[in-house]
Structure formats: C-alpha cells, structure tokens
Amino acid sequence: MLVRCLYASRAATPLAENVLSDILRQSRKNNPAMGITGMLCYAKDIFVQVIEGGRDEINSLLNKIMRDERNVDVQILSLEEISERCFSNWTMGEVDLAHVNPAVLLKYCKKAELNPFVCSSQATMALLRDLASSGAIVSRTK
C-alpha cells in the first residue's frame, strides 16, 4: 500500500548550506532502497516536504524525522493512502523558494511567503505540484 505524507517543520538553528546539503545527500542515498520518493521545499527556516512510499517505510522515516534535532515544530499536514505517486521522478527533489517567482506563492497563500503552518494542506500540496510541473526543482538526484 502506498501513502503520501505532507509535513512542515522549522530549522532548529539558522539554516547553514552544509546542513541542507547533508539532509538532501542523506535522503538521496537512503530513499531509493526504501522505495521513497518526494520533494523538499524550503524558505528561510521553514521546510515543507512530501514523501511517498510504502506505509511502513513512510512511518519509519517520519519517526526519524521527528527525532531529528535539526527540526522543530514538526507538523503532519496530511497523511493519505494513494493509488499512484505524484513525485515518482525524484528520490528527493529540491526547491529553494528564494529562486521562485513570488506570484506562484500568492496563488496558494495569503502572502508571497511559505508558511504551511497557516495554509491548508490542499493549498500546500497544490503549490508543491505546481512547483514540480513548472520546473522549479533545483536538483533531482545525487
């Protein structure tokens, strides 16, 4: 059974480039063996991530994420059974919203800034799908 989890968190400390690189490198190394795909979107100290895969594997990964000291305020925005993946092309796609047209954010949010803590999960997921289809993903693999 496939599931999709959408969650948001804040960086525990100011986001250094090497911390983000480590998170992405670790995801891209470990996710293929677990059959997990997804996308990580970030702006300043806020992360929003969607992960897809088997229910057991997603639950295991979520437990690790919630214990990871680099994250605070981890909130699951949605967790659902799915019949197919939306992000199957990426072991972990990456979107830095500093490089995205603010009008894309205004389409889904009250302001031109990422704040999944006050947006609906449907709007946040629609934003991620829009970013994926628009080519905003900086890196797909490796």
CNS distance restraints for C-alpha pairs under 8 A (distance, minus, plus):
assign (resid   1 and name CA) (resid  54 and name CA) 5.65 0.50 0.50
assign (resid   1 and name CA) (resid  55 and name CA) 6.29 0.50 0.50
assign (resid   1 and name CA) (resid  81 and name CA) 7.25 0.50 0.50
assign (resid   1 and name CA) (resid  82 and name CA) 7.84 0.50 0.50
assign (resid   2 and name CA) (resid  52 and name CA) 6.99 0.50 0.50
assign (resid   2 and name CA) (resid  53 and name CA) 5.21 0.50 0.50
assign (resid   2 and name CA) (resid  54 and name CA) 4.64 0.50 0.50
assign (resid   2 and name CA) (resid  55 and name CA) 6.01 0.50 0.50
assign (resid   2 and name CA) (resid  81 and name CA) 5.88 0.50 0.50
assign (resid   2 and name CA) (resid  82 and name CA) 5.54 0.50 0.50
assign (resid   2 and name CA) (resid  83 and name CA) 6.68 0.50 0.50
assign (resid   2 and name CA) (resid  84 and name CA) 7.35 0.50 0.50
assign (resid   2 and name CA) (resid  85 and name CA) 7.98 0.50 0.50
assign (resid   3 and name CA) (resid  52 and name CA) 5.69 0.50 0.50
assign (resid   3 and name CA) (resid  53 and name CA) 5.67 0.50 0.50
assign (resid   3 and name CA) (resid  54 and name CA) 6.03 0.50 0.50
assign (resid   3 and name CA) (resid  55 and name CA) 5.61 0.50 0.50
assign (resid   3 and name CA) (resid  58 and name CA) 7.44 0.50 0.50
assign (resid   3 and name CA) (resid  79 and name CA) 6.95 0.50 0.50
assign (resid   3 and name CA) (resid  80 and name CA) 5.45 0.50 0.50
assign (resid   3 and name CA) (resid  81 and name CA) 4.29 0.50 0.50
assign (resid   3 and name CA) (resid  82 and name CA) 5.28 0.50 0.50
assign (resid   4 and name CA) (resid  50 and name CA) 6.89 0.50 0.50
assign (resid   4 and name CA) (resid  51 and name CA) 5.73 0.50 0.50
assign (resid   4 and name CA) (resid  52 and name CA) 4.43 0.50 0.50
assign (resid   4 and name CA) (resid  53 and name CA) 6.78 0.50 0.50
assign (resid   4 and name CA) (resid  78 and name CA) 7.84 0.50 0.50
assign (resid   4 and name CA) (resid  79 and name CA) 5.70 0.50 0.50
assign (resid   4 and name CA) (resid  80 and name CA) 5.46 0.50 0.50
assign (resid   4 and name CA) (resid  81 and name CA) 6.43 0.50 0.50
assign (resid   4 and name CA) (resid  82 and name CA) 6.57 0.50 0.50
assign (resid   4 and name CA) (resid  85 and name CA) 7.82 0.50 0.50
assign (resid   5 and name CA) (resid  50 and name CA) 5.58 0.50 0.50
assign (resid   5 and name CA) (resid  51 and name CA) 5.37 0.50 0.50
assign (resid   5 and name CA) (resid  52 and name CA) 6.47 0.50 0.50
assign (resid   5 and name CA) (resid  58 and name CA) 7.58 0.50 0.50
assign (resid   5 and name CA) (resid  76 and name CA) 7.27 0.50 0.50
assign (resid   5 and name CA) (resid  77 and name CA) 7.63 0.50 0.50
assign (resid   5 and name CA) (resid  78 and name CA) 5.70 0.50 0.50
assign (resid   5 and name CA) (resid  79 and name CA) 4.40 0.50 0.50
assign (resid   5 and name CA) (resid  80 and name CA) 6.64 0.50 0.50
assign (resid   6 and name CA) (resid  48 and name CA) 7.29 0.50 0.50
assign (resid   6 and name CA) (resid  49 and name CA) 5.79 0.50 0.50
assign (resid   6 and name CA) (resid  50 and name CA) 4.40 0.50 0.50
assign (resid   6 and name CA) (resid  51 and name CA) 6.64 0.50 0.50
assign (resid   6 and name CA) (resid  76 and name CA) 6.15 0.50 0.50
assign (resid   6 and name CA) (resid  77 and name CA) 5.41 0.50 0.50
assign (resid   6 and name CA) (resid  78 and name CA) 5.17 0.50 0.50
assign (resid   6 and name CA) (resid  79 and name CA) 6.45 0.50 0.50
assign (resid   6 and name CA) (resid 121 and name CA) 7.66 0.50 0.50
assign (resid   6 and name CA) (resid 125 and name CA) 7.49 0.50 0.50
assign (resid   7 and name CA) (resid  48 and name CA) 5.79 0.50 0.50
assign (resid   7 and name CA) (resid  49 and name CA) 5.59 0.50 0.50
assign (resid   7 and name CA) (resid  50 and name CA) 6.54 0.50 0.50
assign (resid   7 and name CA) (resid  74 and name CA) 7.00 0.50 0.50
assign (resid   7 and name CA) (resid  75 and name CA) 5.54 0.50 0.50
assign (resid   7 and name CA) (resid  76 and name CA) 4.26 0.50 0.50
assign (resid   7 and name CA) (resid  77 and name CA) 5.00 0.50 0.50
assign (resid   7 and name CA) (resid  78 and name CA) 6.90 0.50 0.50
assign (resid   8 and name CA) (resid  46 and name CA) 7.32 0.50 0.50
assign (resid   8 and name CA) (resid  47 and name CA) 5.53 0.50 0.50
assign (resid   8 and name CA) (resid  48 and name CA) 4.32 0.50 0.50
assign (resid   8 and name CA) (resid  49 and name CA) 6.37 0.50 0.50
assign (resid   8 and name CA) (resid  73 and name CA) 7.79 0.50 0.50
assign (resid   8 and name CA) (resid  74 and name CA) 5.73 0.50 0.50
assign (resid   8 and name CA) (resid  75 and name CA) 5.36 0.50 0.50
assign (resid   8 and name CA) (resid  76 and name CA) 6.55 0.50 0.50
assign (resid   8 and name CA) (resid  77 and name CA) 7.00 0.50 0.50
assign (resid   8 and name CA) (resid 116 and name CA) 6.44 0.50 0.50
assign (resid   8 and name CA) (resid 117 and name CA) 7.17 0.50 0.50
assign (resid   9 and name CA) (resid  46 and name CA) 5.99 0.50 0.50
assign (resid   9 and name CA) (resid  47 and name CA) 5.26 0.50 0.50
assign (resid   9 and name CA) (resid  48 and name CA) 6.55 0.50 0.50
assign (resid   9 and name CA) (resid  71 and name CA) 6.08 0.50 0.50
assign (resid   9 and name CA) (resid  72 and name CA) 5.90 0.50 0.50
assign (resid   9 and name CA) (resid  73 and name CA) 5.23 0.50 0.50
assign (resid   9 and name CA) (resid  74 and name CA) 4.30 0.50 0.50
assign (resid   9 and name CA) (resid  75 and name CA) 6.30 0.50 0.50
assign (resid  10 and name CA) (resid  45 and name CA) 5.44 0.50 0.50
assign (resid  10 and name CA) (resid  46 and name CA) 4.57 0.50 0.50
assign (resid  10 and name CA) (resid  47 and name CA) 5.95 0.50 0.50
assign (resid  10 and name CA) (resid  71 and name CA) 5.68 0.50 0.50
assign (resid  10 and name CA) (resid  72 and name CA) 5.25 0.50 0.50
assign (resid  10 and name CA) (resid  73 and name CA) 5.95 0.50 0.50
assign (resid  10 and name CA) (resid  74 and name CA) 7.08 0.50 0.50
assign (resid  11 and name CA) (resid  15 and name CA) 6.36 0.50 0.50
assign (resid  11 and name CA) (resid  45 and name CA) 5.04 0.50 0.50
assign (resid  11 and name CA) (resid  46 and name CA) 6.34 0.50 0.50
assign (resid  11 and name CA) (resid  47 and name CA) 7.42 0.50 0.50
assign (resid  11 and name CA) (resid  70 and name CA) 5.85 0.50 0.50
assign (resid  11 and name CA) (resid  71 and name CA) 4.95 0.50 0.50
assign (resid  11 and name CA) (resid  72 and name CA) 6.18 0.50 0.50
assign (resid  12 and name CA) (resid  69 and name CA) 6.97 0.50 0.50
assign (resid  12 and name CA) (resid  70 and name CA) 5.12 0.50 0.50
assign (resid  12 and name CA) (resid  71 and name CA) 5.13 0.50 0.50
assign (resid  12 and name CA) (resid  72 and name CA) 5.42 0.50 0.50
assign (resid  13 and name CA) (resid  45 and name CA) 7.99 0.50 0.50
assign (resid  13 and name CA) (resid  70 and name CA) 7.14 0.50 0.50
assign (resid  14 and name CA) (resid  45 and name CA) 6.53 0.50 0.50
assign (resid  15 and name CA) (resid  19 and name CA) 6.69 0.50 0.50
assign (resid  15 and name CA) (resid  20 and name CA) 7.03 0.50 0.50
assign (resid  15 and name CA) (resid  44 and name CA) 7.19 0.50 0.50
assign (resid  15 and name CA) (resid  45 and name CA) 6.18 0.50 0.50
assign (resid  16 and name CA) (resid  20 and name CA) 6.65 0.50 0.50
assign (resid  17 and name CA) (resid  21 and name CA) 6.16 0.50 0.50
assign (resid  18 and name CA) (resid  22 and name CA) 6.03 0.50 0.50
assign (resid  19 and name CA) (resid  23 and name CA) 6.29 0.50 0.50
assign (resid  20 and name CA) (resid  24 and name CA) 6.26 0.50 0.50
assign (resid  21 and name CA) (resid  25 and name CA) 5.94 0.50 0.50
assign (resid  22 and name CA) (resid  26 and name CA) 5.97 0.50 0.50
assign (resid  23 and name CA) (resid  27 and name CA) 6.18 0.50 0.50
assign (resid  24 and name CA) (resid  28 and name CA) 6.05 0.50 0.50
assign (resid  24 and name CA) (resid  92 and name CA) 7.00 0.50 0.50
assign (resid  24 and name CA) (resid  94 and name CA) 7.97 0.50 0.50
assign (resid  25 and name CA) (resid  29 and name CA) 6.11 0.50 0.50
assign (resid  25 and name CA) (resid 142 and name CA) 6.96 0.50 0.50
assign (resid  26 and name CA) (resid  30 and name CA) 6.09 0.50 0.50
assign (resid  27 and name CA) (resid  31 and name CA) 5.50 0.50 0.50
assign (resid  27 and name CA) (resid  91 and name CA) 7.32 0.50 0.50
assign (resid  27 and name CA) (resid  92 and name CA) 6.44 0.50 0.50
assign (resid  28 and name CA) (resid  32 and name CA) 7.09 0.50 0.50
assign (resid  28 and name CA) (resid  91 and name CA) 5.48 0.50 0.50
assign (resid  28 and name CA) (resid  92 and name CA) 5.88 0.50 0.50
assign (resid  28 and name CA) (resid 141 and name CA) 6.45 0.50 0.50
assign (resid  28 and name CA) (resid 142 and name CA) 6.09 0.50 0.50
assign (resid  29 and name CA) (resid 142 and name CA) 7.66 0.50 0.50
assign (resid  30 and name CA) (resid  34 and name CA) 6.81 0.50 0.50
assign (resid  31 and name CA) (resid  35 and name CA) 5.99 0.50 0.50
assign (resid  31 and name CA) (resid  36 and name CA) 4.85 0.50 0.50
assign (resid  31 and name CA) (resid  37 and name CA) 6.69 0.50 0.50
assign (resid  31 and name CA) (resid  91 and name CA) 6.04 0.50 0.50
assign (resid  31 and name CA) (resid  92 and name CA) 7.80 0.50 0.50
assign (resid  32 and name CA) (resid  36 and name CA) 6.01 0.50 0.50
assign (resid  32 and name CA) (resid  37 and name CA) 7.51 0.50 0.50
assign (resid  32 and name CA) (resid  91 and name CA) 6.26 0.50 0.50
assign (resid  34 and name CA) (resid  53 and name CA) 7.83 0.50 0.50
assign (resid  34 and name CA) (resid  57 and name CA) 6.35 0.50 0.50
assign (resid  35 and name CA) (resid  53 and name CA) 5.78 0.50 0.50
assign (resid  35 and name CA) (resid  54 and name CA) 7.23 0.50 0.50
assign (resid  35 and name CA) (resid  57 and name CA) 7.88 0.50 0.50
assign (resid  36 and name CA) (resid  51 and name CA) 6.58 0.50 0.50
assign (resid  36 and name CA) (resid  52 and name CA) 5.50 0.50 0.50
assign (resid  36 and name CA) (resid  53 and name CA) 4.68 0.50 0.50
assign (resid  36 and name CA) (resid  54 and name CA) 7.53 0.50 0.50
assign (resid  36 and name CA) (resid  57 and name CA) 7.55 0.50 0.50
assign (resid  36 and name CA) (resid  58 and name CA) 7.47 0.50 0.50
assign (resid  36 and name CA) (resid  91 and name CA) 6.67 0.50 0.50
assign (resid  37 and name CA) (resid  51 and name CA) 5.72 0.50 0.50
assign (resid  37 and name CA) (resid  52 and name CA) 5.25 0.50 0.50
assign (resid  37 and name CA) (resid  53 and name CA) 6.59 0.50 0.50
assign (resid  37 and name CA) (resid  87 and name CA) 6.09 0.50 0.50
assign (resid  37 and name CA) (resid  88 and name CA) 5.66 0.50 0.50
assign (resid  37 and name CA) (resid  89 and name CA) 7.44 0.50 0.50
assign (resid  37 and name CA) (resid  90 and name CA) 5.61 0.50 0.50
assign (resid  37 and name CA) (resid  91 and name CA) 4.61 0.50 0.50
assign (resid  37 and name CA) (resid  92 and name CA) 5.95 0.50 0.50
assign (resid  38 and name CA) (resid  49 and name CA) 7.28 0.50 0.50
assign (resid  38 and name CA) (resid  50 and name CA) 5.30 0.50 0.50
assign (resid  38 and name CA) (resid  51 and name CA) 4.37 0.50 0.50
assign (resid  38 and name CA) (resid  52 and name CA) 5.91 0.50 0.50
assign (resid  38 and name CA) (resid  87 and name CA) 5.24 0.50 0.50
assign (resid  38 and name CA) (resid  88 and name CA) 7.09 0.50 0.50
assign (resid  38 and name CA) (resid  90 and name CA) 5.94 0.50 0.50
assign (resid  38 and name CA) (resid  91 and name CA) 6.17 0.50 0.50
assign (resid  38 and name CA) (resid  92 and name CA) 4.99 0.50 0.50
assign (resid  38 and name CA) (resid  93 and name CA) 6.26 0.50 0.50
assign (resid  39 and name CA) (resid  49 and name CA) 5.68 0.50 0.50
assign (resid  39 and name CA) (resid  50 and name CA) 5.50 0.50 0.50
assign (resid  39 and name CA) (resid  51 and name CA) 6.75 0.50 0.50
assign (resid  39 and name CA) (resid  87 and name CA) 7.06 0.50 0.50
assign (resid  39 and name CA) (resid  90 and name CA) 7.07 0.50 0.50
assign (resid  39 and name CA) (resid  91 and name CA) 7.92 0.50 0.50
assign (resid  39 and name CA) (resid  92 and name CA) 4.99 0.50 0.50
assign (resid  39 and name CA) (resid  93 and name CA) 4.29 0.50 0.50
assign (resid  39 and name CA) (resid  94 and name CA) 5.81 0.50 0.50
assign (resid  39 and name CA) (resid  95 and name CA) 7.66 0.50 0.50
assign (resid  39 and name CA) (resid 128 and name CA) 7.92 0.50 0.50
assign (resid  40 and name CA) (resid  47 and name CA) 6.98 0.50 0.50
assign (resid  40 and name CA) (resid  48 and name CA) 6.06 0.50 0.50
assign (resid  40 and name CA) (resid  49 and name CA) 4.45 0.50 0.50
assign (resid  40 and name CA) (resid  50 and name CA) 6.72 0.50 0.50
assign (resid  40 and name CA) (resid  92 and name CA) 6.67 0.50 0.50
assign (resid  40 and name CA) (resid  93 and name CA) 6.02 0.50 0.50
assign (resid  40 and name CA) (resid  94 and name CA) 5.02 0.50 0.50
assign (resid  40 and name CA) (resid  95 and name CA) 6.32 0.50 0.50
assign (resid  41 and name CA) (resid  47 and name CA) 5.81 0.50 0.50
assign (resid  41 and name CA) (resid  48 and name CA) 5.27 0.50 0.50
assign (resid  41 and name CA) (resid  49 and name CA) 6.06 0.50 0.50
assign (resid  41 and name CA) (resid  94 and name CA) 5.91 0.50 0.50
assign (resid  41 and name CA) (resid  95 and name CA) 4.64 0.50 0.50
assign (resid  41 and name CA) (resid  96 and name CA) 6.06 0.50 0.50
assign (resid  41 and name CA) (resid  97 and name CA) 7.03 0.50 0.50
assign (resid  41 and name CA) (resid 128 and name CA) 7.82 0.50 0.50
assign (resid  42 and name CA) (resid  46 and name CA) 5.60 0.50 0.50
assign (resid  42 and name CA) (resid  47 and name CA) 4.49 0.50 0.50
assign (resid  42 and name CA) (resid  48 and name CA) 6.30 0.50 0.50
assign (resid  42 and name CA) (resid  95 and name CA) 6.48 0.50 0.50
assign (resid  42 and name CA) (resid  96 and name CA) 5.40 0.50 0.50
assign (resid  42 and name CA) (resid  97 and name CA) 6.13 0.50 0.50
assign (resid  42 and name CA) (resid 114 and name CA) 7.86 0.50 0.50
assign (resid  43 and name CA) (resid  47 and name CA) 6.79 0.50 0.50
assign (resid  43 and name CA) (resid  96 and name CA) 6.25 0.50 0.50
assign (resid  43 and name CA) (resid  97 and name CA) 5.38 0.50 0.50
assign (resid  43 and name CA) (resid  98 and name CA) 6.49 0.50 0.50
assign (resid  43 and name CA) (resid 113 and name CA) 7.94 0.50 0.50
assign (resid  43 and name CA) (resid 114 and name CA) 6.50 0.50 0.50
assign (resid  46 and name CA) (resid 114 and name CA) 7.39 0.50 0.50
assign (resid  46 and name CA) (resid 115 and name CA) 7.38 0.50 0.50
assign (resid  48 and name CA) (resid 116 and name CA) 7.01 0.50 0.50
assign (resid  51 and name CA) (resid  58 and name CA) 7.29 0.50 0.50
assign (resid  52 and name CA) (resid  58 and name CA) 7.03 0.50 0.50
assign (resid  52 and name CA) (resid  85 and name CA) 6.57 0.50 0.50
assign (resid  52 and name CA) (resid  87 and name CA) 7.47 0.50 0.50
assign (resid  53 and name CA) (resid  57 and name CA) 6.65 0.50 0.50
assign (resid  53 and name CA) (resid  58 and name CA) 6.09 0.50 0.50
assign (resid  54 and name CA) (resid  58 and name CA) 6.09 0.50 0.50
assign (resid  55 and name CA) (resid  59 and name CA) 6.10 0.50 0.50
assign (resid  56 and name CA) (resid  60 and name CA) 6.14 0.50 0.50
assign (resid  57 and name CA) (resid  61 and name CA) 6.16 0.50 0.50
assign (resid  58 and name CA) (resid  62 and name CA) 6.03 0.50 0.50
assign (resid  59 and name CA) (resid  63 and name CA) 6.24 0.50 0.50
assign (resid  60 and name CA) (resid  64 and name CA) 6.55 0.50 0.50
assign (resid  61 and name CA) (resid  65 and name CA) 6.19 0.50 0.50
assign (resid  62 and name CA) (resid  66 and name CA) 6.10 0.50 0.50
assign (resid  63 and name CA) (resid  67 and name CA) 6.39 0.50 0.50
assign (resid  64 and name CA) (resid  68 and name CA) 6.09 0.50 0.50
assign (resid  65 and name CA) (resid  71 and name CA) 7.49 0.50 0.50
assign (resid  66 and name CA) (resid  71 and name CA) 7.28 0.50 0.50
assign (resid  66 and name CA) (resid  74 and name CA) 6.45 0.50 0.50
assign (resid  75 and name CA) (resid 117 and name CA) 7.99 0.50 0.50
assign (resid  77 and name CA) (resid 121 and name CA) 5.54 0.50 0.50
assign (resid  78 and name CA) (resid 121 and name CA) 6.38 0.50 0.50
assign (resid  86 and name CA) (resid 129 and name CA) 7.68 0.50 0.50
assign (resid  89 and name CA) (resid 140 and name CA) 7.66 0.50 0.50
assign (resid  90 and name CA) (resid 140 and name CA) 5.31 0.50 0.50
assign (resid  90 and name CA) (resid 141 and name CA) 6.53 0.50 0.50
assign (resid  91 and name CA) (resid 140 and name CA) 6.91 0.50 0.50
assign (resid  91 and name CA) (resid 141 and name CA) 6.14 0.50 0.50
assign (resid  92 and name CA) (resid 140 and name CA) 6.29 0.50 0.50
assign (resid  92 and name CA) (resid 141 and name CA) 6.72 0.50 0.50
assign (resid  93 and name CA) (resid 137 and name CA) 5.96 0.50 0.50
assign (resid  93 and name CA) (resid 138 and name CA) 7.20 0.50 0.50
assign (resid  93 and name CA) (resid 139 and name CA) 5.72 0.50 0.50
assign (resid  93 and name CA) (resid 140 and name CA) 4.66 0.50 0.50
assign (resid  93 and name CA) (resid 141 and name CA) 7.13 0.50 0.50
assign (resid  94 and name CA) (resid 137 and name CA) 5.31 0.50 0.50
assign (resid  94 and name CA) (resid 138 and name CA) 5.43 0.50 0.50
assign (resid  94 and name CA) (resid 139 and name CA) 5.50 0.50 0.50
assign (resid  94 and name CA) (resid 140 and name CA) 6.87 0.50 0.50
assign (resid  95 and name CA) (resid 131 and name CA) 7.80 0.50 0.50
assign (resid  95 and name CA) (resid 136 and name CA) 6.20 0.50 0.50
assign (resid  95 and name CA) (resid 137 and name CA) 4.93 0.50 0.50
assign (resid  95 and name CA) (resid 138 and name CA) 5.64 0.50 0.50
assign (resid  95 and name CA) (resid 139 and name CA) 7.82 0.50 0.50
assign (resid  96 and name CA) (resid 100 and name CA) 7.31 0.50 0.50
assign (resid  96 and name CA) (resid 138 and name CA) 7.36 0.50 0.50
assign (resid  97 and name CA) (resid 114 and name CA) 7.89 0.50 0.50
assign (resid 100 and name CA) (resid 104 and name CA) 7.35 0.50 0.50
assign (resid 100 and name CA) (resid 136 and name CA) 6.95 0.50 0.50
assign (resid 101 and name CA) (resid 105 and name CA) 7.61 0.50 0.50
assign (resid 102 and name CA) (resid 106 and name CA) 6.43 0.50 0.50
assign (resid 102 and name CA) (resid 112 and name CA) 5.20 0.50 0.50
assign (resid 102 and name CA) (resid 113 and name CA) 7.42 0.50 0.50
assign (resid 103 and name CA) (resid 107 and name CA) 6.30 0.50 0.50
assign (resid 103 and name CA) (resid 112 and name CA) 6.78 0.50 0.50
assign (resid 104 and name CA) (resid 108 and name CA) 7.32 0.50 0.50
assign (resid 104 and name CA) (resid 112 and name CA) 7.81 0.50 0.50
assign (resid 104 and name CA) (resid 127 and name CA) 7.61 0.50 0.50
assign (resid 105 and name CA) (resid 109 and name CA) 5.77 0.50 0.50
assign (resid 105 and name CA) (resid 111 and name CA) 7.23 0.50 0.50
assign (resid 105 and name CA) (resid 112 and name CA) 4.98 0.50 0.50
assign (resid 105 and name CA) (resid 113 and name CA) 6.26 0.50 0.50
assign (resid 105 and name CA) (resid 114 and name CA) 7.02 0.50 0.50
assign (resid 105 and name CA) (resid 127 and name CA) 7.23 0.50 0.50
assign (resid 106 and name CA) (resid 110 and name CA) 6.36 0.50 0.50
assign (resid 106 and name CA) (resid 111 and name CA) 5.74 0.50 0.50
assign (resid 106 and name CA) (resid 112 and name CA) 4.91 0.50 0.50
assign (resid 106 and name CA) (resid 113 and name CA) 7.78 0.50 0.50
assign (resid 108 and name CA) (resid 119 and name CA) 7.96 0.50 0.50
assign (resid 108 and name CA) (resid 123 and name CA) 5.48 0.50 0.50
assign (resid 108 and name CA) (resid 124 and name CA) 7.12 0.50 0.50
assign (resid 108 and name CA) (resid 126 and name CA) 7.61 0.50 0.50
assign (resid 108 and name CA) (resid 127 and name CA) 6.40 0.50 0.50
assign (resid 109 and name CA) (resid 113 and name CA) 7.33 0.50 0.50
assign (resid 109 and name CA) (resid 114 and name CA) 7.55 0.50 0.50
assign (resid 109 and name CA) (resid 115 and name CA) 7.78 0.50 0.50
assign (resid 109 and name CA) (resid 119 and name CA) 6.43 0.50 0.50
assign (resid 109 and name CA) (resid 123 and name CA) 7.52 0.50 0.50
assign (resid 115 and name CA) (resid 119 and name CA) 6.56 0.50 0.50
assign (resid 116 and name CA) (resid 120 and name CA) 7.23 0.50 0.50
assign (resid 116 and name CA) (resid 121 and name CA) 7.42 0.50 0.50
assign (resid 116 and name CA) (resid 124 and name CA) 6.28 0.50 0.50
assign (resid 119 and name CA) (resid 123 and name CA) 6.44 0.50 0.50
assign (resid 119 and name CA) (resid 124 and name CA) 6.51 0.50 0.50
assign (resid 120 and name CA) (resid 124 and name CA) 6.31 0.50 0.50
assign (resid 121 and name CA) (resid 125 and name CA) 6.03 0.50 0.50
assign (resid 122 and name CA) (resid 126 and name CA) 6.07 0.50 0.50
assign (resid 123 and name CA) (resid 127 and name CA) 6.14 0.50 0.50
assign (resid 124 and name CA) (resid 128 and name CA) 6.39 0.50 0.50
assign (resid 125 and name CA) (resid 129 and name CA) 6.23 0.50 0.50
assign (resid 126 and name CA) (resid 130 and name CA) 6.07 0.50 0.50
assign (resid 127 and name CA) (resid 131 and name CA) 6.13 0.50 0.50
assign (resid 128 and name CA) (resid 132 and name CA) 6.15 0.50 0.50
assign (resid 129 and name CA) (resid 133 and name CA) 6.16 0.50 0.50
assign (resid 130 and name CA) (resid 134 and name CA) 5.97 0.50 0.50
assign (resid 131 and name CA) (resid 135 and name CA) 6.44 0.50 0.50
assign (resid 131 and name CA) (resid 136 and name CA) 5.22 0.50 0.50
assign (resid 131 and name CA) (resid 137 and name CA) 6.97 0.50 0.50
assign (resid 132 and name CA) (resid 136 and name CA) 6.09 0.50 0.50
assign (resid 132 and name CA) (resid 137 and name CA) 6.12 0.50 0.50
